[in-house]
């Protein structure tokens, strides 16, 4: 059977399974062509807007869509409105033992109020992080899906303690208005995610994922 016949059979069987006869072909080639093209463009735009990760030929380099729908930390959660979160596609790359986003190294940033055994309430820490390039939770979800991109320097700190890396660019709220932020950590040979209430306190094991200047 020729390739043309194969294509004909595939189209016929597909349309038949949808309850559509081959008599639709002249319509698609004529009046329906514009409608079909518009629908395909709309589907393409929808796919592009919802696609989270774009792989490349390099396993250590991906593209992440910061505008893709957010994964919620728990049922009933919603993104806090009026957040100035970054947007668009960003390049995420593991090189020389460090993670980079759009060419900027991701560091585990601690505020002074978190150092030397001190702890800091989440709301005050959020204020202290204002103006810094805190990372987006869609980056976290990319790391959860592709954990080989997580460098050792973001798994444990200098004391060998687990790093709970927070992605502050988007905060989430519950039905009562309580605010939360998501984090990732290396646990049991895998990268895992959870969330923390901003009424809680952050110490030296809870740095923010920040793009170095």
Secondary structure as GFF3:
##gff-version 3
##sequence-region A 1 213
A	DSSP	alpha_helix	3	17	.	.	.	ID=ss1
A	DSSP	alpha_helix	24	29	.	.	.	ID=ss2
A	DSSP	alpha_helix	32	50	.	.	.	ID=ss3
A	DSSP	beta_strand	53	55	.	.	.	ID=ss4
A	DSSP	beta_strand	61	65	.	.	.	ID=ss5
A	DSSP	beta_strand	78	79	.	.	.	ID=ss6
A	DSSP	beta_strand	89	95	.	.	.	ID=ss7
A	DSSP	beta_strand	98	101	.	.	.	ID=ss8
A	DSSP	beta_strand	104	109	.	.	.	ID=ss9
A	DSSP	three_ten_helix	112	114	.	.	.	ID=ss10
A	DSSP	beta_strand	120	121	.	.	.	ID=ss11
A	DSSP	alpha_helix	122	128	.	.	.	ID=ss12
A	DSSP	alpha_helix	137	145	.	.	.	ID=ss13
A	DSSP	three_ten_helix	147	149	.	.	.	ID=ss14
A	DSSP	three_ten_helix	152	154	.	.	.	ID=ss15
A	DSSP	beta_strand	165	173	.	.	.	ID=ss16
A	DSSP	beta_strand	179	187	.	.	.	ID=ss17
A	DSSP	beta_strand	190	197	.	.	.	ID=ss18
A	DSSP	beta_strand	201	202	.	.	.	ID=ss19
A	DSSP	beta_strand	208	211	.	.	.	ID=ss20
###
